[in-house]
Amino acid sequence: MMAIKLDKVNNAHSPRSDNAFVHHAEAVWTHRQTYGSPGFRGLFTSYYVTLCATFSALGGMLFGYDQGVVSVILVMPQFLARYGRVSEMASGAGFWKGLLTAMIELGALIGAFNQGWVADKISRKYSIVVAVCIFIVGSILQTASFNYSMLVVARLIGGIGIGMLSMVVPLYISEISPPEIRGALLVLEEFSIVSGIVIAFWITYGTQYMVGEWAWRLPFLLQIIPGVVLGIGIFFLPFSPRWLVSKGRNDEALASLSKLRQLPASDSRVRQEWYDIRAEIAFHQEASASRHPHLQDKSAISRVKLELASWSDCFRRGCWRRTHVGVGLMFFQQFVGINALIYYSPTLFQTMGLNHSMQLIMSGVLNITQLVGVSTSIWTMDRFGRRPLLLWGSLFMTISHIIIAVLVGKFSRNWPTHRTEGWVSVAFLLFYMLSFGASWGPVPWALPSEIFPSSLRAKGVALSTCSNWFNNFIIGLITPPLVQNTGFGAYAFFAVFCLLSLVWSFFFVPETNGRTLEQMDHVFKDIISEQEEARRAAIEDEIVGTEIVGSPPREAELPRLNP
């Protein structure tokens, strides 16, 4: 069954075929035949792309594992015996502990920024391989480290690999996914991150009972295994069809799309998606050429200048709103307090009056609670949309932080006589983790890879991911002294940012649920002139026309964008 035509209200322009290009911001299932059911049920219909996304999400597990492994290692006597400067008794321990945990964020910031041009140059698929190789080198050096300086450098190198993976994996998943299940598939990234945190925590919880330094070296060594599996297995996954089209490899893109959808290339839905991709990429490539006409001579210096200019395009009309949303989401994801709780949860539980053993156990329970929350978003992301999850998540996290701040501030001086209040604080901390896992955990990883135009998608996602890692770095530095010196003030601090995230999301974050990547111009209202609308429609007519035998494109009718 061919996709139905849009009426004039939706401004469809398809005079040469029955294919309907999308000229509005409504969900795709309102006007087209989809590949399957939206949301969770659709994962089983589109089983091949689900498998591809699940496997590539191993990159998220590496990220999560490296985060989770630190929380227990930092309090291991075997680790503190070698790295005494991070011990509670050492002078300036808060700074040295913060530097050690924050170094991986600094490396990730470097990795995420550079992955933008790497993913555009060598493909999303092969850039994952590069990232894995760097990560493995860092893991080996962490395992073999013999002094504090070497461990810090090793975590910096490992962080570069993790940053590259955290940027490109959601990008790859987004570009291979059909719109009706893209949200559920992008949740797999966050699900893998939290799974990695949980696995790392319980591995280190077990190895702490080993005698000698292998108690902390073994967890560092084990993270190499999923890295090797991902690095080898990624060669068997298809290229992103959108990356192939951006390189002019249209026939290969159609073959990749056909394989991902497990449908013949002649299927009307596959061809419609192929047309959409080609039209959107052609439009933005022409817009870039109009914006930078003096850099189109293909010389080496012009290519370098065009690469630099394309970064600045992320902050210009047609993209700056998207950059604001992507960077803002990642900022608030960190400043609502999540990684502060993951890294320093044993210390935070100590402020609530729990003994050492119970501190570690509850930290593990905390991570499992977050995993439960993330699991729900596999269904809710495509069922309710991104915006509702963000808004309700912000509200629930604000309430949790305020209640905890009050209880800690009022009773922390004498927890033994206020055990009930201590456990109420723990309960709201678990509720916070559940709320975060269901909302601000998955959504900020999903949205940036959806919203940017094809020509700037890798760079836009890179900027968003850099925001995550930069703010993660800041959180890693400020949390130890914040917890040490203010107690309940840490929770009050994060409560303020949870409330700000609610207000910001309400006013600035649009809904992308069910929209194709090629619809985002309309979601963000970035095509605002009649000239742009006419040019895009003409490109669509040209693309469809070249697919019809004996019907060449009408070049004389194609309006051009002014520089």
KOLVEXKE-928742 format. One record per residue (C-alpha): residue in one letter; residue number from 1; x, y, z. Coordinates in pm, whole numbers. Example, Ala and Ser with C-alpha at 12.3 -4.5 7.8 and 13.67 -1.06 7.14 Angstrom:
  logu  nulum      px      py      pz
     a      1    1230    -450     780
     s      2    1367    -106     714
***
This chain:
  logu  nulum      px      py      pz
     m      1       0       0       0
     m      2     147     335    -103
     a      3     168     617     149
     i      4    -138     839     123
     k      5    -123    1191     -16
     l      6    -135    1484     219
     d      7    -398    1744     151
     k      8    -331    2111      85
     v      9    -361    2195     450
     n     10     -44    1994     510
     n     11     123    2143     202
     a     12     212    1812      40
     h     13     402    1848    -283
     s     14     433    1528    -482
     p     15     306    1580    -835
     r     16     507    1295    -984
     s     17     409    1009    -756
     d     18     178     900    -481
     n     19     455     949    -224
     a     20     378    1208      42
     f     21     663    1421     169
     v     22     609    1552     518
     h     23     563    1930     545
     h     24     435    1951     903
     a     25     529    1850    1258
     e     26     263    1585    1328
     a     27     345    1226    1426
     v     28     422    1006    1127
     w     29     145     753    1198
     t     30    -124    1017    1140
     h     31     -62    1024     765
     r     32     151     725     661
     q     33     166     351     676
     t     34     424     267     944
     y     35     666     -22     973
     g     36     483    -157    1275
     s     37     320     -66    1605
     p     38     464     240    1782
     g     39     653     201    2106
     f     40     742    -119    2288
     r     41     536    -356    2073
     g     42     708    -228    1761
     l     43    1045    -357    1888
     f     44     933    -710    1806
     t     45     807    -616    1461
     s     46    1130    -438    1364
     y     47    1346    -707    1521
     y     48    1660    -658    1311
     v     49    1703    -288    1384
     t     50    1628    -366    1750
     l     51    1916    -616    1754
     c     52    2149    -364    1586
     a     53    2058     -93    1837
     t     54    2090    -330    2133
     f     55    2436    -441    2028
     s     56    2567     -92    1957
     a     57    2434      17    2298
     l     58    2717    -188    2452
     g     59    2903     142    2419
     g     60    2674     278    2688
     m     61    2758     -16    2912
     l     62    3128      72    2893
     f     63    3044     427    2997
     g     64    2824     313    3286
     y     65    3065      46    3405
     d     66    3351     293    3433
     q     67    3130     529    3633
     g     68    3003     260    3867
     v     69    3337      98    3931
     v     70    3472     409    4103
     s     71    3208     442    4376
     v     72    3322     128    4564
     i     73    3691     136    4468
     l     74    3727     482    4627
     v     75    3647     336    4969
     m     76    3840       6    4936
     p     77    4122     -28    5194
     q     78    4331    -208    4930
     f     79    4298      92    4698
     l     80    4359     349    4971
     a     81    4674     165    5078
     r     82    4832     255    4742
     y     83    4659     588    4680
     g     84    4657     736    5027
     r     85    4599    1092    4913
     v     86    4230    1014    4843
     s     87    4182     872    5193
     e     88    3948    1057    5430
     m     89    4242    1117    5665
     a     90    4467    1280    5404
     s     91    4496    1654    5367
     g     92    4303    1780    5063
     a     93    4145    1437    5008
     g     94    3828    1594    4872
     f     95    4018    1763    4590
     w     96    4229    1459    4495
     k     97    3923    1232    4501
     g     98    3730    1481    4291
     l     99    4016    1512    4042
     l    100    4038    1134    4001
     t    101    3669    1094    3931
     a    102    3645    1410    3720
     m    103    3942    1319    3498
     i    104    3736    1071    3301
     e    105    3483    1349    3233
     l    106    3759    1575    3105
     g    107    3880    1298    2871
     a    108    3524    1232    2761
     l    109    3478    1601    2682
     i    110    3780    1584    2449
     g    111    3659    1259    2294
     a    112    3301    1373    2238
     f    113    3409    1699    2073
     n    114    3644    1527    1828
     q    115    3402    1246    1751
     g    116    3184    1496    1563
     w    117    3419    1523    1266
     v    118    3545    1164    1298
     a    119    3190    1024    1268
     d    120    3126    1243     963
     k    121    3456    1147     801
     i    122    3487     770     847
     s    123    3122     682     931
     r    124    2934     628    1254
     k    125    3017     259    1241
     y    126    3395     283    1210
     s    127    3419     570    1457
     i    128    3282     328    1718
     v    129    3580     101    1647
     v    130    3825     391    1699
     a    131    3654     478    2028
     v    132    3672     119    2152
     c    133    4045      96    2076
     i    134    4117     411    2280
     f    135    3897     285    2563
     i    136    4082     -48    2578
     v    137    4419     129    2599
     g    138    4290     337    2891
     s    139    4153      27    3067
     i    140    4486    -153    3038
     l    141    4670     146    3184
     q    142    4420     174    3472
     t    143    4468    -192    3553
     a    144    4848    -160    3550
     s    145    4874     178    3727
     f    146    5125     198    4013
     n    147    5094     561    4128
     y    148    4834     836    4141
     s    149    4966    1028    3840
     m    150    4955     720    3615
     l    151    4602     639    3725
     v    152    4485     994    3650
     v    153    4639     984    3300
     a    154    4493     637    3238
     r    155    4145     759    3331
     l    156    4191    1057    3100
     i    157    4271     824    2807
     g    158    3984     590    2893
     g    159    3760     893    2917
     i    160    3842     997    2560
     g    161    3715     659    2436
     i    162    3404     677    2654
     g    163    3326    1030    2536
     m    164    3351     920    2173
     l    165    3119     627    2238
     s    166    2867     835    2433
     m    167    2837    1069    2135
     v    168    2826     828    1842
     v    169    2616     539    1977
     p    170    2292     744    2020
     l    171    2366     908    1685
     y    172    2395     570    1511
     i    173    2083     431    1682
     s    174    1882     740    1589
     e    175    1984     725    1223
     i    176    1897     357    1175
     s    177    1565     360    1365
     p    178    1212     399    1224
     p    179    1029     693    1386
     e    180     760     493    1561
     i    181    1010     306    1785
     r    182    1307     546    1782
     g    183    1239     657    2139
     a    184    1234     301    2273
     l    185    1556     216    2088
     l    186    1733     528    2213
     v    187    1638     430    2569
     l    188    1867     130    2520
     e    189    2165     366    2548
     e    190    2061     483    2896
     f    191    1952     129    2989
     s    192    2302       5    2901
     i    193    2465     290    3094
     v    194    2271     208    3411
     s    195    2319    -167    3357
     g    196    2693    -101    3341
     i    197    2676      97    3665
     v    198    2486    -185    3838
     i    199    2718    -458    3708
     a    200    3030    -262    3803
     f    201    2898    -189    4150
     w    202    2822    -548    4240
     i    203    3147    -676    4087
     t    204    3348    -433    4298
     y    205    3130    -509    4599
     g    206    3238    -873    4563
     t    207    3607    -811    4482
     q    208    3650    -587    4790
     y    209    3683    -908    4991
     m    210    3985   -1022    4785
     v    211    4327    -992    4944
     g    212    4572    -757    4776
     e    213    4549    -506    4495
     w    214    4356    -733    4257
     a    215    4053    -632    4461
     w    216    4049    -307    4259
     r    217    4264    -403    3957
     l    218    4032    -686    3848
     p    219    3723    -462    3801
     f    220    3932    -232    3579
     l    221    4051    -533    3379
     l    222    3706    -685    3325
     q    223    3574    -378    3142
     i    224    3799    -468    2848
     i    225    3580    -772    2764
     p    226    3263    -589    2645
     g    227    3490    -339    2468
     v    228    3648    -614    2258
     v    229    3307    -767    2183
     l    230    3172    -431    2063
     g    231    3483    -347    1860
     i    232    3467    -673    1666
     g    233    3089    -708    1637
     i    234    3030    -358    1501
     f    235    3190    -462    1170
     f    236    2888    -684    1105
     l    237    2629    -406    1148
     p    238    2505    -197     853
     f    239    2616     159     784
     s    240    2382     443     871
     p    241    2172     504     556
     r    242    2171     876     634
     w    243    2550     888     647
     l    244    2566     701     315
     v    245    2333     952     148
     s    246    2541    1240     285
     k    247    2838    1088     100
     g    248    2641    1051    -225
     r    249    2614     672    -192
     n    250    2239     662    -252
     d    251    2210     305    -382
     e    252    2405     171     -85
     a    253    2179     374     143
     l    254    1871     210      -9
     a    255    2027    -135      38
     s    256    2115     -53     401
     l    257    1765      78     466
     s    258    1612    -232     309
     k    259    1826    -455     532
     l    260    1747    -258     846
     r    261    1372    -271     778
     q    262    1389    -634     659
     l    263    1180    -536     357
     p    264    1250    -535     -16
     a    265    1391    -213    -163
     s    266    1074    -181    -371
     d    267     851    -155     -62
     s    268     669     179     -67
     r    269     758     258     295
     v    270    1129     195     237
     r    271    1135     408     -77
     q    272     940     686      93
     e    273    1192     697     379
     w    274    1476     691     123
     y    275    1322     985     -63
     d    276    1277    1177     263
     i    277    1639    1126     363
     r    278    1772    1234      25
     a    279    1550    1543      11
     e    280    1641    1661     360
     i    281    2014    1609     307
     a    282    2010    1776     -35
     f    283    1822    2075     106
     h    284    2064    2129     393
     q    285    2371    2071     177
     e    286    2245    2335     -66
     a    287    2170    2571     223
     s    288    2526    2523     350
     a    289    2666    2592       3
     s    290    2456    2910     -18
     r    291    2579    3018     323
     h    292    2946    2951     240
     p    293    2980    2999    -140
     h    294    3350    3090    -116
     l    295    3438    2751      37
     q    296    3305    2524    -239
     d    297    3623    2481    -450
     k    298    3711    2146    -281
     s    299    4067    2256    -197
     a    300    4224    2130     126
     i    301    4217    2472     292
     s    302    3854    2527     190
     r    303    3755    2190     333
     v    304    3918    2277     665
     k    305    3751    2619     673
     l    306    3415    2464     579
     e    307    3453    2212     861
     l    308    3515    2495    1108
     a    309    3233    2704     962
     s    310    2989    2415    1002
     w    311    3051    2420    1379
     s    312    2952    2785    1388
     d    313    2640    2698    1184
     c    314    2511    2513    1490
     f    315    2463    2855    1652
     r    316    2300    3029    1353
     r    317    1942    3059    1233
     g    318    1805    2721    1138
     c    319    1992    2539    1416
     w    320    2055    2755    1723
     r    321    1726    2652    1890
     r    322    1825    2288    1852
     t    323    2171    2351    1991
     h    324    2015    2533    2286
     v    325    1786    2235    2356
     g    326    2062    1973    2316
     v    327    2316    2156    2533
     g    328    2050    2256    2788
     l    329    1922    1901    2831
     m    330    2270    1771    2906
     f    331    2339    2060    3144
     f    332    2031    1988    3352
     q    333    2087    1610    3338
     q    334    2404    1667    3541
     f    335    2287    1952    3764
     v    336    1981    1767    3891
     g    337    2241    1571    4089
     i    338    2245    1221    3943
     n    339    2617    1156    3905
     a    340    2690    1318    4239
     l    341    2469    1046    4390
     i    342    2630     767    4183
     y    343    2990     865    4253
     y    344    2951     952    4618
     s    345    2650     750    4727
     p    346    2840     569    5007
     t    347    2946     907    5146
     l    348    2592    1043    5114
     f    349    2448     740    5297
     q    350    2704     800    5571
     t    351    2551    1145    5625
     m    352    2220     965    5677
     g    353    2361     754    5959
     l    354    2411     415    5786
     n    355    2710     195    5873
     h    356    2978     105    5615
     s    357    2830    -226    5499
     m    358    2480     -83    5471
     q    359    2617     221    5285
     l    360    2755      -2    5010
     i    361    2447    -225    4991
     m    362    2212      74    4967
     s    363    2432     227    4697
     g    364    2378     -91    4495
     v    365    2004     -79    4561
     l    366    2007     286    4449
     n    367    2149     188    4110
     i    368    1902     -98    4069
     t    369    1619     147    4139
     q    370    1746     373    3863
     l    371    1756      72    3627
     v    372    1392      -2    3708
     g    373    1303     356    3622
     v    374    1490     341    3291
     s    375    1316      15    3204
     t    376     976     184    3224
     s    377    1083     444    2966
     i    378    1126     174    2701
     w    379     746     176    2697
     t    380     665     534    2803
     m    381     906     719    2568
     d    382     699     641    2258
     r    383     369     609    2445
     f    384     357     949    2618
     g    385     637    1140    2449
     r    386     954    1314    2564
     r    387     810    1636    2709
     p    388     574    1479    2967
     l    389     853    1258    3098
     l    390    1082    1557    3148
     l    391     817    1770    3319
     w    392     693    1506    3561
     g    393    1048    1386    3629
     s    394    1160    1738    3722
     l    395     865    1778    3959
     f    396     921    1449    4141
     m    397    1298    1505    4171
     t    398    1244    1854    4315
     i    399    1008    1717    4581
     s    400    1256    1441    4669
     h    401    1554    1675    4708
     i    402    1358    1924    4922
     i    403    1234    1656    5163
     i    404    1581    1501    5193
     a    405    1741    1842    5252
     v    406    1495    1917    5534
     l    407    1544    1578    5702
     v    408    1924    1581    5672
     g    409    1945    1941    5790
     k    410    1721    1877    6091
     f    411    1832    1533    6210
     s    412    2183    1463    6078
     r    413    2348    1572    6403
     n    414    2199    1273    6583
     w    415    2087     998    6344
     p    416    2103     716    6606
     t    417    1803     868    6785
     h    418    1623     946    6457
     r    419    1646     619    6266
     t    420    1299     656    6118
     e    421    1381     993    5969
     g    422    1705     849    5830
     w    423    1519     573    5649
     v    424    1261     820    5518
     s    425    1553    1011    5364
     v    426    1676     688    5206
     a    427    1324     617    5072
     f    428    1305     957    4900
     l    429    1654     910    4759
     l    430    1532     585    4602
     f    431    1221     767    4475
     y    432    1448    1030    4322
     m    433    1648     761    4140
     l    434    1329     599    4011
     s    435    1204     937    3885
     f    436    1535    1023    3719
     g    437    1563     683    3555
     a    438    1216     722    3404
     s    439    1273    1075    3273
     w    440    1595    1275    3281
     g    441    1804     960    3244
     p    442    1696     850    2894
     v    443    1543    1164    2737
     p    444    1861    1382    2722
     w    445    2043    1099    2546
     a    446    1757    1053    2299
     l    447    1659    1407    2199
     p    448    1992    1552    2075
     s    449    2040    1270    1826
     e    450    1689    1335    1690
     i    451    1668    1710    1652
     f    452    1964    1826    1441
     p    453    1960    1849    1059
     s    454    2157    1581     877
     s    455    2440    1812     772
     l    456    2502    1918    1133
     r    457    2374    1616    1325
     a    458    2713    1473    1424
     k    459    2841    1813    1532
     g    460    2519    1903    1714
     v    461    2521    1575    1905
     a    462    2892    1629    1978
     l    463    2819    1972    2128
     s    464    2534    1830    2335
     t    465    2749    1543    2460
     c    466    3032    1786    2538
     s    467    2784    1975    2754
     n    468    2712    1653    2940
     w    469    3076    1576    3005
     f    470    3178    1932    3088
     n    471    2902    1963    3346
     n    472    2976    1610    3466
     f    473    3335    1727    3519
     i    474    3218    2028    3719
     i    475    2988    1810    3931
     g    476    3274    1569    3998
     l    477    3488    1854    4130
     i    478    3232    2039    4341
     t    479    3039    1749    4498
     p    480    3302    1624    4751
     p    481    3354    1966    4916
     l    482    2980    2040    4881
     v    483    2887    1723    5070
     q    484    3176    1760    5314
     n    485    3115    2123    5404
     t    486    2738    2174    5369
     g    487    2566    1840    5438
     f    488    2201    1909    5358
     g    489    2309    2202    5138
     a    490    2401    1959    4859
     y    491    2039    1845    4832
     a    492    1907    2202    4846
     f    493    2152    2297    4570
     f    494    2028    2019    4341
     a    495    1662    2089    4429
     v    496    1698    2439    4284
     f    497    1826    2301    3955
     c    498    1552    2036    3942
     l    499    1296    2317    3966
     l    500    1478    2520    3699
     s    501    1478    2216    3470
     l    502    1098    2199    3499
     v    503    1055    2563    3396
     w    504    1310    2541    3115
     s    505    1162    2219    2969
     f    506     812    2365    2969
     f    507     914    2668    2762
     f    508    1185    2534    2531
     v    509    1165    2157    2466
     p    510     936    2051    2177
     e    511     782    1707    2130
     t    512     962    1476    1884
     n    513     769    1157    1950
     g    514     669     985    1624
     r    515     836    1245    1400
     t    516    1091    1145    1141
     l    517    1438    1296    1161
     e    518    1352    1476     838
     q    519    1053    1650    1004
     m    520    1262    1839    1260
     d    521    1280    2151    1044
     h    522     903    2176    1091
     v    523     910    2077    1458
     f    524    1148    2367    1526
     k    525     982    2592    1264
     d    526    1317    2652    1094
     i    527    1177    2670     740
     i    528    1010    3008     763
     s    529    1028    3164     417
     e    530     829    3085     106
     q    531    1156    3062     -86
     e    532    1283    2784     143
     e    533     953    2598     122
     a    534     955    2624    -257
     r    535    1313    2508    -285
     r    536    1257    2208     -61
     a    537     944    2109    -253
     a    538    1137    2139    -580
     i    539    1415    1915    -448
     e    540    1155    1656    -351
     d    541     999    1675    -696
     e    542    1341    1635    -853
     i    543    1428    1329    -643
     v    544    1099    1153    -713
     g    545    1117    1254   -1080
     t    546    1455    1089   -1131
     e    547    1311     763   -1002
     i    548    1040     755   -1272
     v    549    1154     623   -1609
     g    550    1120     882   -1882
     s    551    1051    1160   -1634
     p    552    1364    1369   -1582
     p    553    1374    1652   -1329
     r    554    1254    1989   -1446
     e    555    1564    2198   -1379
     a    556    1408    2516   -1513
     e    557    1145    2499   -1242
     l    558    1382    2460    -949
     p    559    1418    2783    -750
     r    560    1752    2838    -580
     l    561    1824    2966    -231
     n    562    1989    3304    -215
     p    563    2324    3316     -31
***
